[in-house]
């Protein structure tokens, strides 16, 4: 018996990100990394958007971590305190606690298959800060 197999290629689905807690019109920045990385650099994908939903197209299957932050002051990066506590609204896949600062990618990982993946990410407002547009 002969079994004929065509080429095995992985399909690439989209990431559909619903943003909870977006209280501003300031731009949202999204960074996607491999979940096995020790830090959030280098980014596999970076994207800017706004509103309550973002879409990252054609992501191959794998284990990833995603960070989302709102650039309240317009400098193009997530501002952190000297202790690593985010100073702007921020959220991560898997919605880990931020009590110890920005989590490692392994603490925010999710599995993405060949189909689309829906992620709900809660933006955490910085303590003691008043949100401004």
C-alpha positions as CSV (number, residue, x, y, z in Angstrom):
1,X,0.0,0.0,0.0
2,X,1.4,3.4,-1.0
3,X,0.3,6.5,0.8
4,X,0.6,9.7,-1.1
5,X,0.8,12.9,0.9
6,X,0.8,16.4,-0.5
7,X,3.0,19.1,1.0
8,X,2.3,19.7,4.6
9,X,2.1,23.4,5.1
10,X,0.9,25.2,8.2
11,X,-2.0,27.5,7.8
12,X,-1.8,31.0,9.2
13,X,-4.8,32.3,11.1
14,X,-5.5,35.8,12.5
15,X,-5.3,37.0,16.0
16,X,-8.5,38.9,17.0
17,X,-7.8,41.1,20.0
18,X,-10.7,42.6,22.0
19,X,-9.5,45.4,24.2
20,X,-11.2,45.9,27.6
21,X,-10.7,49.1,29.6
22,X,-9.7,51.4,26.7
23,X,-10.7,54.8,28.1
24,X,-8.8,57.0,25.7
25,X,-8.3,57.8,22.0
26,X,-4.5,57.6,22.4
27,X,-2.9,55.1,20.0
28,X,-2.6,51.4,21.0
29,X,0.7,49.6,20.4
30,X,0.8,45.8,20.1
31,X,3.9,43.7,20.4
32,X,4.0,40.0,19.6
33,X,6.8,37.7,20.7
34,X,7.7,34.0,20.8
35,X,6.6,32.8,24.3
36,X,9.9,31.1,24.8
37,X,11.9,34.3,24.8
38,X,13.2,35.7,28.1
39,X,12.4,39.3,27.3
40,X,9.9,41.2,25.1
41,X,12.6,41.9,22.4
42,X,12.9,41.3,19.6
43,X,9.3,41.6,18.5
44,X,8.0,39.3,15.8
45,X,5.3,41.7,15.0
46,X,4.5,45.3,16.0
47,X,1.3,47.1,15.1
48,X,-0.4,50.3,16.0
49,X,-4.2,50.8,16.1
50,X,-7.0,52.2,18.3
51,X,-10.4,51.4,19.5
52,X,-11.8,48.2,21.1
53,X,-10.6,45.6,18.6
54,X,-7.3,44.9,16.8
55,X,-6.5,42.2,14.2
56,X,-3.1,40.7,13.5
57,X,-3.2,39.0,10.1
58,X,-1.6,35.7,9.1
59,X,0.1,34.5,12.2
60,X,1.5,31.0,11.9
61,X,0.7,28.4,14.6
62,X,2.8,28.5,17.7
63,X,3.1,29.7,21.3
64,X,3.2,33.5,21.6
65,X,2.9,36.3,24.1
66,X,1.3,39.7,23.4
67,X,1.7,43.0,25.1
68,X,-0.6,45.9,24.4
69,X,-0.1,49.4,25.7
70,X,-1.6,52.9,25.2
71,X,0.9,55.6,24.4
72,X,-0.6,58.3,26.5
73,X,2.3,60.8,26.0
74,X,3.0,60.1,22.4
75,X,6.6,58.9,22.7
76,X,6.1,55.6,20.9
77,X,7.1,53.3,23.8
78,X,5.7,51.9,27.1
79,X,7.0,54.1,29.9
80,X,8.1,52.1,33.1
81,X,9.0,53.3,36.6
82,X,12.5,52.5,37.8
83,X,11.1,49.4,39.4
84,X,9.5,48.2,36.1
85,X,5.9,49.2,36.9
86,X,4.1,50.4,33.7
87,X,3.2,54.1,33.8
88,X,0.8,53.9,30.9
89,X,-2.3,51.7,30.4
90,X,-1.0,48.2,29.6
91,X,-2.3,44.7,29.1
92,X,-0.9,41.3,28.2
93,X,-2.3,38.1,26.8
94,X,-3.5,35.7,29.5
95,X,-4.1,38.9,31.6
96,X,-1.4,38.2,34.3
97,X,-1.1,40.2,37.5
98,X,1.1,43.3,37.3
99,X,1.9,43.5,41.0
100,X,5.5,42.6,40.3
101,X,5.8,44.8,37.2
102,X,5.9,43.8,33.6
103,X,5.6,40.0,33.3
104,X,8.0,37.8,31.4
105,X,6.6,36.5,28.0
106,X,6.2,33.0,29.5
107,X,3.7,34.4,32.0
108,X,1.6,35.8,29.2
109,X,1.7,33.0,26.7
110,X,-1.2,31.6,24.6
111,X,-1.4,28.9,22.0
112,X,-2.4,29.9,18.4
113,X,-3.4,27.2,16.0
114,X,-4.3,27.2,12.3
115,X,-7.6,28.9,12.9
116,X,-8.3,32.4,14.1
117,X,-7.6,33.0,17.8
118,X,-9.7,35.4,19.9
119,X,-7.9,37.1,22.8
120,X,-9.5,39.4,25.4
121,X,-6.9,41.7,26.9
122,X,-7.7,44.0,29.8
123,X,-5.9,47.3,29.9
124,X,-4.7,48.2,33.4
125,X,-4.6,51.9,34.2
126,X,-1.5,53.0,36.1
127,X,-2.0,53.6,39.7
128,X,-2.5,57.2,40.8
129,X,-2.7,58.5,37.2
130,X,-5.7,60.3,35.7
131,X,-6.4,59.1,32.1
132,X,-6.2,62.0,29.6
133,X,-6.8,62.1,25.9
